[in-house]
Amino acid sequence: METRDIVFSLVMVMSAFALTYRWLNRWDVGDPVIVLSAMVLVGALALLLLSIEARLRRIEAQINAKERSL
């Protein structure tokens, strides 16, 4: 994982927090469970995307290794 991926993941989580917090405070009903669950959801999405990227890189490396061996 590159530093860029980690930074993008943190930006995603913080933006989800800010969006949820501002959205819930618009009606003066702040529920911390909703804010926390939105942060967890975006964090899980970021980790899912990063794991897919890592898996694709690993598959690409295996294909390149097979091509070199042929």
C-alpha positions in Angstrom: 0.0 0.0 0.0 1.3 3.4 -0.9 1.1 6.5 1.2 -1.2 8.0 -1.4 -3.8 5.2 -0.8 -3.7 5.8 2.9 -4.2 9.5 2.5 -7.1 9.0 0.2 -8.7 6.6 2.7 -8.3 9.1 5.5 -9.9 11.8 3.3 -12.8 9.5 2.6 -13.4 8.8 6.2 -13.1 12.4 7.3 -15.4 13.6 4.5 -18.0 11.0 5.6 -17.7 12.3 9.1 -18.2 15.9 8.1 -21.0 15.2 5.8 -22.9 13.1 8.3 -22.3 15.5 11.1 -23.5 18.6 9.1 -26.4 16.7 7.7 -27.6 15.6 11.1 -27.1 19.0 12.7 -29.3 20.6 10.1 -32.3 19.4 12.1 -30.6 19.7 15.5 -30.7 16.0 16.0 -27.2 14.8 16.5 -27.0 11.0 16.8 -23.4 9.8 17.3 -24.3 6.2 16.3 -25.2 7.4 12.8 -22.0 9.4 12.5 -19.9 6.5 13.7 -21.6 4.0 11.4 -21.1 6.3 8.4 -17.4 6.5 9.2 -17.1 2.7 9.5 -19.0 2.3 6.3 -16.7 4.6 4.3 -13.6 3.1 6.0 -14.7 -0.4 5.0 -15.3 0.8 1.5 -11.9 2.3 1.3 -10.3 -0.9 2.6 -12.3 -2.9 0.1 -11.0 -0.8 -2.8 -7.4 -1.0 -1.5 -7.6 -4.8 -1.1 -9.0 -5.1 -4.7 -6.1 -3.0 -6.0 -3.5 -5.1 -4.1 -5.1 -8.3 -5.5 -5.0 -6.9 -9.0 -1.3 -6.0 -8.6 -0.5 -9.4 -7.4 -2.3 -11.1 -10.3 -0.5 -8.7 -12.7 2.8 -9.7 -11.2 2.0 -13.4 -11.6 1.1 -12.9 -15.2 4.3 -11.0 -15.9 6.3 -13.7 -14.2 4.6 -16.4 -16.4 5.3 -14.3 -19.5 9.0 -14.0 -18.7 9.3 -17.7 -18.1 7.8 -18.5 -21.5 
